[in-house]
Amino acid sequence: MDPPVEHRRHKRFAMTSRAAKLTLFRETESGPEQEDCILLNLSYSGMGFRALRPVQEGEERRFLIDLQAPVQGLVRVKALVRWVRRAPAGFWDAGAIFVESTKGWLGPGEE
């Protein structure tokens, strides 16, 4: 059996063992809500995360990423959800690519 084809352009860094906080902003009928999520991995162009409630594939969502040591800072991003799947204990795992960011990630082609 052939190994799965890797579609990512940039290496992903595991974030579950690092000090990082991810907040998802949702617009609801009763107004804006914030939901704490788990940042699973991060790259120059996207992230993987675990949410308590499902997000929909193809929708754009706003997030706040609070990175701590060794890279410190708050980053606001708008991300396009590319995939979603059920995770253990009633959570939802998702992958998203960055559409906008308040901070450059110093990826290829960035100064």
C-alpha positions in Angstrom: 0.0 0.0 0.0 1.3 3.4 -1.0 1.8 6.1 1.8 -0.7 8.9 1.8 0.1 11.9 -0.5 1.2 15.0 1.5 -0.5 18.1 0.3 1.0 20.6 2.8 3.4 23.1 1.5 4.9 23.9 4.9 6.1 21.8 7.8 3.6 21.7 10.7 4.8 22.1 14.3 3.0 20.1 17.0 1.6 22.6 19.6 -0.2 20.4 22.1 2.9 20.3 24.4 3.7 24.0 24.1 2.2 27.0 25.9 -0.3 28.3 23.3 -3.9 29.3 23.6 -6.4 29.3 20.7 -9.7 31.2 20.8 -12.4 30.8 18.1 -14.9 33.7 17.6 -18.4 32.7 16.6 -21.3 34.9 15.5 -24.6 33.5 16.9 -28.2 34.7 16.9 -27.7 36.0 20.5 -24.4 37.8 19.6 -20.7 37.1 19.4 -19.3 34.2 21.4 -15.8 33.0 22.2 -14.8 29.4 22.4 -11.5 28.1 23.8 -10.0 25.5 21.4 -6.9 23.3 21.5 -4.2 24.3 19.0 -2.9 20.9 17.7 -0.4 22.1 15.1 0.7 25.3 13.4 2.6 26.1 10.2 3.3 29.2 8.1 0.1 28.8 6.2 -2.4 27.1 8.5 -3.2 25.1 11.6 -5.0 22.1 13.1 -7.3 22.6 16.1 -9.8 20.8 18.3 -13.1 22.5 19.1 -15.9 21.6 21.4 -18.6 22.3 18.8 -18.3 21.6 15.1 -17.3 24.1 12.5 -18.3 23.7 8.8 -15.9 22.9 6.0 -15.6 25.9 3.7 -16.4 28.6 6.2 -14.1 31.4 7.3 -13.6 31.9 11.0 -11.7 34.4 13.1 -9.2 33.2 15.8 -6.9 34.6 18.3 -3.6 32.7 18.8 -1.7 33.4 22.0 1.8 32.1 21.5 4.0 31.9 24.5 7.7 31.0 24.9 9.8 30.9 22.9 7.8 32.8 20.3 5.6 35.3 22.2 2.7 37.3 21.0 -0.9 37.6 20.1 -1.9 36.9 16.5 -5.4 37.5 15.1 -6.1 35.4 12.0 -9.0 34.7 9.6 -8.8 31.1 8.5 -10.7 29.0 5.9 -11.8 25.6 7.3 -10.6 22.9 4.9 -11.7 19.7 6.7 -13.5 18.6 9.8 -13.9 15.3 11.5 -15.2 13.9 14.8 -12.6 13.4 17.5 -12.8 11.4 20.8 -14.9 12.6 23.7 -17.4 14.6 21.6 -14.8 17.1 20.2 -14.2 18.1 16.6 -10.8 18.2 14.8 -10.4 20.6 12.0 -7.7 22.0 9.6 -7.7 25.5 8.3 -5.5 27.7 6.1 -4.8 31.3 6.9 -6.5 33.9 4.8 -5.4 37.0 6.8 -3.1 37.5 9.7 -2.0 40.4 11.9 1.5 39.0 12.1 3.8 37.6 9.4 4.9 34.1 10.1 8.3 34.6 8.5 7.7 31.9 6.1 9.2 31.4 2.7 9.1 34.7 0.8 8.6 36.9 3.9 11.2 39.3 5.2 
